[in-house]
Amino acid sequence: MTKSCAEATIELLSKYGVTTIFGIPGVHTLDFCRALTDKADDPNKIRHVQARNEQGAGFMAEGWARATGDVGVALVISGPGVTNASTALGQCYADSLPLLLISAEPKSESLGKGEGVLHEITEQKKVTEPLTAISETVKTPNDVPILLEQAFTIFRSKRPRPVHISIPIDIQAKPVDTNWAPIQVPPCPKASEDELLKAISLINESKKIVCILGGGSIDAGKEVSKLVDNLGAVVITTTAGKGVINDNHPLVISGGTVRAEAREYLSKADLILAIGTEMAETDNYVGKYSINGKIVRIDIDDKKIDDSYKATVGLVGDAKETVKRLNAKLNNSVSLKKLESGRNAVIEIKRQIDANLTKSEKRHKKLLTILREIAPSETIFSTDACQLSYTGVFDFNIPEARKWLHPVGFCALGNALPNAIGVKMALPMTPVAVLVGDGGFMFSMPELLTAKEQNLSLPIIIWENGGYQQIQDDMEVMKIDRVGVEGLNPDFIQLAKSCHCQAFYADSAEVFMKAFKNALSTNSPTIILVKENNDWLN
């Protein structure tokens, strides 16, 4: 059966397992809409979820990818649609997430000529090239299955990074007779036996091992847990590695890379096992780690083995499979003395962290402690770049990976709400909660209507502390008069109600707890406003 290239593209995505696409239809994407539906129960078409801004659509696709580990898809118009969505591309590139951006582009005959056609960017693919693994413009319909093959190979067997495919409107409309089929994704790279044996040798001769877990280890929890239990190694996770092992594990310092107390312990290790982490500036907020021991690095990206922290031994491969192979070759079990030493070190580091909390962090801790007590253990927390979530990185325990979503590398604002929408669309039976600052919430506030349209049970905790409090604090430290950080806030309660949502001002712990519990079962988003200076947070 003959169909348009745009329809065939959507159908091929369905064959790759895509069920939902986020976006805003425009005059240049209408051909795609023939194969899409707004309905949740149409088995013959991919569901389209309408965002209020293309940035929101990109963030929703990002949330889908963060929660599931599989590709999130956004569909946007050319020009402003692409530039609006590019922030989500940048965030997914920085945090190694599989996002596919499909966009329109003006007619092929106009490309590069600067004739002033609608939504024109003379070389659109160059806008997103630095933010993607692949950014290409389709020249013929037959390019589409080739580019999608490349994209899904990256998503599912390499270091996942976003891909942008632009399809000009004349190409979208061209008839396609071919029944396009998905490819068999090739296997991940595999570390050599020789390198594995070198790593085992280093492990066996080391006396003080510290394991750093990053986002690349997110699916290797069972294997990594077995490894550290056998070695008695203290675990320090990055933000992206939170929950790979249960944060309550006695050897784990969750989110510890952001704390000087944990980094000091790291500097004394004679061997570092760095699993799925770049050990980047954004993992610790200070720049370079002080590392004095040897390093075994496990990473699917071979370029990470010898970058800023040159590996003594580098194991290129999927973390889960590589650690599983390491475990099979490690026959020793840790002594009780070494195990007790590691556990005591973790207790002492956590004591130091708690003793060094600032006044604001103590208020964050008060709320986060209550939240942990009342939220179901399986809750996914979608967080924005705000002071409350900064504290939560190291002072909020989660039981497993993909339960604490935070914009680490790119550190954009405004992602928390649309990320949560994407999560809830992907995992409708899983409780999801939003943690966002008052400044960050305003970046994507209109997506509240999208959440309402989808009848999503979303508690949205807004931490109101006077705007961009972190920047205010930084200005104070640097003795800079405040500039541009004290803007007006709306009445968040009335704002929520005007968007047909529920809202509560949590002026006590009791109101907060009741509002949160009710929000999880209410067929609508609920804003829960918490003001940092309220007495109950003392």
LUMTORPA-543900 format. One record per residue (C-alpha): residue number from 0; residue in three letters; z, y, x. Coordinates in steps of 0.5 Angstrom, whole numbers. Layout:
BEGIN
     n   res       Z       Y       X
   NUM   Ala       Z       Y       X
...
This chain:
BEGIN
     n   res       Z       Y       X
     0   Met       0       0       0
     1   Thr      -2       7       3
     2   Lys       4      12       3
     3   Ser       5      18       7
     4   Cys       7      19      14
     5   Ala      14      22      12
     6   Glu      15      17       7
     7   Ala      13      11      12
     8   Thr      18      15      17
     9   Ile      24      14      11
    10   Glu      22       7      10
    11   Leu      22       5      17
    12   Leu      29       8      18
    13   Ser      32       4      12
    14   Lys      29      -2      16
    15   Tyr      33       0      22
    16   Gly      39       0      17
    17   Val      40       7      15
    18   Thr      43       8       8
    19   Thr      44      16       8
    20   Ile      41      22      10
    21   Phe      44      29      11
    22   Gly      40      36      10
    23   Ile      38      41       6
    24   Pro      30      40       3
    25   Gly      25      46       5
    26   Val      18      47       3
    27   His      16      44      10
    28   Thr      20      37       8
    29   Leu      18      36       1
    30   Asp      14      30       3
    31   Phe      20      26       6
    32   Cys      23      27      -1
    33   Arg      19      23      -4
    34   Ala      23      17      -1
    35   Leu      30      20      -2
    36   Thr      34      20      -8
    37   Asp      41      24     -10
    38   Lys      43      18     -13
    39   Ala      49      13     -10
    40   Asp      46       7     -14
    41   Asp      39       7     -12
    42   Pro      37       1      -8
    43   Asn      30       2      -6
    44   Lys      31       9      -3
    45   Ile      36      12       2
    46   Arg      41      17      -1
    47   His      40      24       1
    48   Val      47      29       1
    49   Gln      46      36       0
    50   Ala      49      40       5
    51   Arg      50      48       5
    52   Asn      48      49      12
    53   Glu      44      45      17
    54   Gln      50      46      22
    55   Gly      54      42      16
    56   Ala      49      37      16
    57   Gly      49      36      23
    58   Phe      56      35      23
    59   Met      56      30      17
    60   Ala      51      26      21
    61   Glu      56      27      27
    62   Gly      62      24      23
    63   Trp      58      18      20
    64   Ala      57      17      28
    65   Arg      64      18      30
    66   Ala      67      13      25
    67   Thr      62       8      25
    68   Gly      59       8      32
    69   Asp      52       7      29
    70   Val      47      13      28
    71   Gly      48      19      23
    72   Val      42      22      21
    73   Ala      40      29      19
    74   Leu      34      32      16
    75   Val      32      39      17
    76   Ile      26      44      16
    77   Ser      23      47      22
    78   Gly      25      53      26
    79   Pro      32      56      23
    80   Gly      34      49      21
    81   Val      33      46      28
    82   Thr      37      52      31
    83   Asn      43      51      26
    84   Ala      43      44      27
    85   Ser      43      44      34
    86   Thr      50      45      35
    87   Ala      52      38      32
    88   Leu      46      36      37
    89   Gly      50      39      43
    90   Gln      57      36      41
    91   Cys      54      29      40
    92   Tyr      51      30      47
    93   Ala      57      32      50
    94   Asp      61      26      46
    95   Ser      56      21      47
    96   Leu      54      20      40
    97   Pro      48      17      36
    98   Leu      45      22      32
    99   Leu      38      23      30
   100   Leu      35      29      28
   101   Ile      29      29      24
   102   Ser      25      36      23
   103   Ala      19      39      20
   104   Glu      15      43      24
   105   Pro       9      48      22
   106   Lys       2      45      22
   107   Ser      -1      42      28
   108   Glu      -7      47      29
   109   Ser      -2      53      30
   110   Leu       3      50      35
   111   Gly       4      54      41
   112   Lys       0      60      39
   113   Gly       5      65      36
   114   Glu       1      66      30
   115   Gly       7      68      26
   116   Val       7      62      21
   117   Leu      13      60      17
   118   His      19      58      21
   119   Glu      15      58      28
   120   Ile      18      56      34
   121   Thr      12      56      39
   122   Glu      15      50      43
   123   Gln      20      47      38
   124   Lys      22      41      42
   125   Lys      24      45      48
   126   Val      30      48      44
   127   Thr      33      42      43
   128   Glu      31      38      50
   129   Pro      37      40      54
   130   Leu      42      37      48
   131   Thr      38      31      47
   132   Ala      36      24      50
   133   Ile      29      25      47
   134   Ser      26      31      44
   135   Glu      19      30      42
   136   Thr      14      33      37
   137   Val       9      27      33
   138   Lys       2      28      34
   139   Thr      -1      22      30
   140   Pro       3      18      25
   141   Asn       3      12      30
   142   Asp       8      16      34
   143   Val      13      15      29
   144   Pro      15       8      30
   145   Ile      14       9      38
   146   Leu      19      14      38
   147   Leu      24      11      33
   148   Glu      24       5      38
   149   Gln      26       9      43
   150   Ala      31      13      39
   151   Phe      34       6      37
   152   Thr      34       3      44
   153   Ile      38       9      46
   154   Phe      43       9      40
   155   Arg      44       1      41
   156   Ser      44      -1      48
   157   Lys      44       5      52
   158   Arg      49      11      53
   159   Pro      48      14      46
   160   Arg      46      21      46
   161   Pro      42      25      40
   162   Val      35      24      39
   163   His      30      30      36
   164   Ile      24      28      33
   165   Ser      19      34      30
   166   Ile      14      32      25
   167   Pro       9      37      23
   168   Ile       7      38      16
   169   Asp       0      36      16
   170   Ile       2      30      20
   171   Gln       8      28      15
   172   Ala       2      28       9
   173   Lys      -3      24      13
   174   Pro      -4      17       9
   175   Val      -1      11      13
   176   Asp      -3       4      12
   177   Thr       1       0      17
   178   Asn       7      -3      15
   179   Trp      12      -1      20
   180   Ala      17      -5      23
   181   Pro      23      -4      27
   182   Ile      24      -7      34
   183   Gln      29     -12      37
   184   Val      34      -8      41
   185   Pro      34     -10      48
   186   Pro      41     -12      51
   187   Cys      46      -7      55
   188   Pro      46      -7      62
   189   Lys      50     -12      65
   190   Ala      54     -12      72
   191   Ser      53     -16      77
   192   Glu      57     -22      79
   193   Asp      58     -19      86
   194   Glu      60     -13      84
   195   Leu      65     -16      79
   196   Leu      68     -20      85
   197   Lys      69     -14      89
   198   Ala      73     -11      83
   199   Ile      77     -17      82
   200   Ser      79     -16      90
   201   Leu      81      -9      89
   202   Ile      85     -11      83
   203   Asn      89     -16      87
   204   Glu      91     -12      93
   205   Ser      93      -6      89
   206   Lys     100      -5      87
   207   Lys     100       1      83
   208   Ile      94       1      78
   209   Val      93       6      73
   210   Cys      87       5      67
   211   Ile      84      11      64
   212   Leu      80      10      58
   213   Gly      75      14      55
   214   Gly      70      14      49
   215   Gly      66       9      52
   216   Ser      71       4      52
   217   Ile      72       5      44
   218   Asp      70      -2      42
   219   Ala      73      -6      47
   220   Gly      80      -5      45
   221   Lys      82     -13      45
   222   Glu      79     -14      52
   223   Val      82      -8      55
   224   Ser      89      -9      52
   225   Lys      89     -16      55
   226   Leu      87     -13      61
   227   Val      93      -8      62
   228   Asp      98     -13      59
   229   Asn      96     -18      65
   230   Leu      96     -13      70
   231   Gly     102      -9      68
   232   Ala      98      -3      69
   233   Val     100       4      66
   234   Val      94       7      61
   235   Ile      92      14      60
   236   Thr      87      15      55
   237   Thr      83      21      54
   238   Thr      82      25      47
   239   Ala      76      20      46
   240   Gly      79      14      48
   241   Lys      85      15      43
   242   Gly      87       9      40
   243   Val      83       4      44
   244   Ile      90       1      45
   245   Asn      95       2      40
   246   Asp      98       9      42
   247   Asn     105       5      40
   248   His     104       0      46
   249   Pro     109       1      51
   250   Leu     104       2      57
   251   Val     100       7      54
   252   Ile     100      15      54
   253   Ser      96      17      49
   254   Gly      91      23      50
   255   Gly      95      24      57
   256   Thr      90      26      61
   257   Val      91      33      58
   258   Arg      98      33      60
   259   Ala     100      35      67
   260   Glu     106      30      67
   261   Ala     101      24      66
   262   Arg      96      27      71
   263   Glu     102      27      76
   264   Tyr     103      20      75
   265   Leu      96      18      76
   266   Ser      95      22      83
   267   Lys     100      17      85
   268   Ala      96      10      84
   269   Asp      93       6      89
   270   Leu      87       4      84
   271   Ile      84       7      78
   272   Leu      81       3      73
   273   Ala      76       8      69
   274   Ile      73       5      63
   275   Gly      68       9      59
   276   Thr      70      16      62
   277   Glu      67      21      66
   278   Met      73      24      68
   279   Ala      71      31      66
   280   Glu      74      38      66
   281   Thr      74      37      58
   282   Asp      78      31      58
   283   Asn      84      35      62
   284   Tyr      83      42      61
   285   Val      84      44      69
   286   Gly      78      41      72
   287   Lys      79      36      78
   288   Tyr      84      30      78
   289   Ser      88      29      84
   290   Ile      86      22      85
   291   Asn      88      19      92
   292   Gly      87      12      90
   293   Lys      81       7      90
   294   Ile      77       7      84
   295   Val      73       2      80
   296   Arg      69       5      74
   297   Ile      66       1      68
   298   Asp      60       5      65
   299   Ile      54       4      61
   300   Asp      51      10      64
   301   Asp      49       8      72
   302   Lys      49      16      73
   303   Lys      57      16      72
   304   Ile      58      11      78
   305   Asp      57      16      83
   306   Asp      58      23      80
   307   Ser      64      27      81
   308   Tyr      69      21      83
   309   Lys      65      16      87
   310   Ala      67       9      85
   311   Thr      69       4      90
   312   Val      66      -1      86
   313   Gly      62       1      80
   314   Leu      60      -4      74
   315   Val      55      -2      70
   316   Gly      55      -5      63
   317   Asp      58      -5      56
   318   Ala      65      -4      57
   319   Lys      67     -10      52
   320   Glu      63     -15      55
   321   Thr      65     -12      62
   322   Val      72     -12      61
   323   Lys      71     -19      58
   324   Arg      68     -22      64
   325   Leu      74     -19      69
   326   Asn      79     -22      64
   327   Ala      76     -29      65
   328   Lys      76     -28      73
   329   Leu      83     -26      73
   330   Asn      88     -31      73
   331   Asn      94     -28      75
   332   Ser     100     -26      70
   333   Val     104     -19      72
   334   Ser     111     -20      74
   335   Leu     117     -18      69
   336   Lys     119     -13      74
   337   Lys     112     -10      75
   338   Leu     112     -10      67
   339   Glu     118      -6      66
   340   Ser     117      -1      72
   341   Gly     110       1      68
   342   Arg     114       1      61
   343   Asn     120       5      64
   344   Ala     115      10      67
   345   Val     111      11      61
   346   Ile     118      13      57
   347   Glu     120      18      63
   348   Ile     113      21      62
   349   Lys     114      22      55
   350   Arg     121      24      56
   351   Gln     118      30      60
   352   Ile     112      32      56
   353   Asp     117      32      50
   354   Ala     122      37      54
   355   Asn     116      41      56
   356   Leu     113      43      49
   357   Thr     112      50      47
   358   Lys     115      53      41
   359   Ser     109      52      38
   360   Glu     108      45      40
   361   Lys     115      44      37
   362   Arg     112      46      30
   363   His     106      42      31
   364   Lys     110      36      32
   365   Lys     115      37      26
   366   Leu     109      37      22
   367   Leu     105      31      25
   368   Thr     111      27      25
   369   Ile     112      28      18
   370   Leu     104      27      17
   371   Arg     105      20      21
   372   Glu     110      18      16
   373   Ile     107      19      10
   374   Ala      99      17      12
   375   Pro      97      10      11
   376   Ser      96       7      18
   377   Glu      88       6      17
   378   Thr      87      14      16
   379   Ile      82      17      20
   380   Phe      84      24      22
   381   Ser      78      29      23
   382   Thr      80      35      27
   383   Asp      78      41      29
   384   Ala      79      45      36
   385   Cys      85      48      34
   386   Gln      92      48      37
   387   Leu      95      43      32
   388   Ser      90      38      34
   389   Tyr      91      40      41
   390   Thr      98      38      40
   391   Gly      96      32      36
   392   Val      92      29      42
   393   Phe      98      27      46
   394   Asp     103      27      40
   395   Phe     100      23      34
   396   Asn     100      16      35
   397   Ile      94      12      32
   398   Pro      93       4      31
   399   Glu      86       4      33
   400   Ala      80       7      36
   401   Arg      76      11      31
   402   Lys      82      14      27
   403   Trp      82      21      31
   404   Leu      76      25      31
   405   His      76      31      36
   406   Pro      70      35      39
   407   Val      72      34      46
   408   Gly      66      36      50
   409   Phe      62      41      47
   410   Cys      69      43      43
   411   Ala      65      47      37
   412   Leu      69      50      31
   413   Gly      68      48      24
   414   Asn      66      41      25
   415   Ala      72      38      22
   416   Leu      71      39      14
   417   Pro      63      36      15
   418   Asn      65      31      20
   419   Ala      70      28      15
   420   Ile      65      28       9
   421   Gly      60      24      14
   422   Val      66      19      15
   423   Lys      68      19       8
   424   Met      61      18       6
   425   Ala      60      12      11
   426   Leu      67       9       9
   427   Pro      69      11       2
   428   Met      75       6       2
   429   Thr      78       9       8
   430   Pro      83      15       7
   431   Val      80      21      11
   432   Ala      84      27      12
   433   Val      82      34      15
   434   Leu      86      38      21
   435   Val      83      45      22
   436   Gly      85      52      24
   437   Asp      84      58      19
   438   Gly      79      60      24
   439   Gly      75      54      25
   440   Phe      75      53      17
   441   Met      71      59      16
   442   Phe      66      56      20
   443   Ser      64      51      15
   444   Met      68      53       9
   445   Pro      62      52       4
   446   Glu      61      45       5
   447   Leu      68      45       1
   448   Leu      63      45      -5
   449   Thr      59      39      -2
   450   Ala      65      35      -2
   451   Lys      67      37      -9
   452   Glu      60      35     -11
   453   Gln      61      28      -8
   454   Asn      68      27     -11
   455   Leu      71      26      -4
   456   Ser      79      25      -4
   457   Leu      80      29       2
   458   Pro      86      32       4
   459   Ile      84      39       8
   460   Ile      90      41      12
   461   Ile      89      48      14
   462   Trp      94      51      20
   463   Glu      94      58      19
   464   Asn      97      62      25
   465   Gly      93      68      25
   466   Gly      86      67      26
   467   Tyr      84      65      33
   468   Gln      91      64      36
   469   Gln      89      60      42
   470   Ile      85      66      44
   471   Gln      90      71      43
   472   Asp      95      67      47
   473   Asp      90      66      53
   474   Met      89      74      52
   475   Glu      96      75      53
   476   Val      97      71      59
   477   Met      91      74      62
   478   Lys      94      81      60
   479   Ile      88      83      56
   480   Asp      89      87      49
   481   Arg      87      83      43
   482   Val      80      84      42
   483   Gly      76      80      36
   484   Val      81      75      34
   485   Glu      85      78      28
   486   Gly      80      78      23
   487   Leu      82      78      15
   488   Asn      83      71      12
   489   Pro      81      70       5
   490   Asp      87      67       0
   491   Phe      85      60       1
   492   Ile      89      57      -5
   493   Gln      84      62      -9
   494   Leu      78      60      -5
   495   Ala      79      53      -6
   496   Lys      80      54     -14
   497   Ser      74      58     -14
   498   Cys      70      52     -11
   499   His      73      47     -16
   500   Cys      78      44     -12
   501   Gln      85      43     -12
   502   Ala      90      47      -7
   503   Phe      97      48      -5
   504   Tyr     101      52      -1
   505   Ala     106      48       3
   506   Asp     112      52       3
   507   Ser     117      46       4
   508   Ala     116      39       7
   509   Glu     117      36       0
   510   Val     111      40      -2
   511   Phe     107      38       4
   512   Met     109      31       3
   513   Lys     107      31      -5
   514   Ala     101      35      -4
   515   Phe      98      30       1
   516   Lys     100      24      -2
   517   Asn      97      26      -9
   518   Ala      90      28      -5
   519   Leu      89      21      -2
   520   Ser      88      19      -9
   521   Thr      85      25     -13
   522   Asn      78      25     -14
   523   Ser      77      32     -11
   524   Pro      78      35      -4
   525   Thr      85      38      -4
   526   Ile      87      44       1
   527   Ile      94      44       3
   528   Leu      96      51       7
   529   Val     101      50      12
   530   Lys     103      57      15
   531   Glu     106      56      22
   532   Asn     112      61      22
   533   Asn     115      58      16
   534   Asp     122      56      17
   535   Trp     121      48      15
   536   Leu     117      47      21
   537   Asn     123      49      26
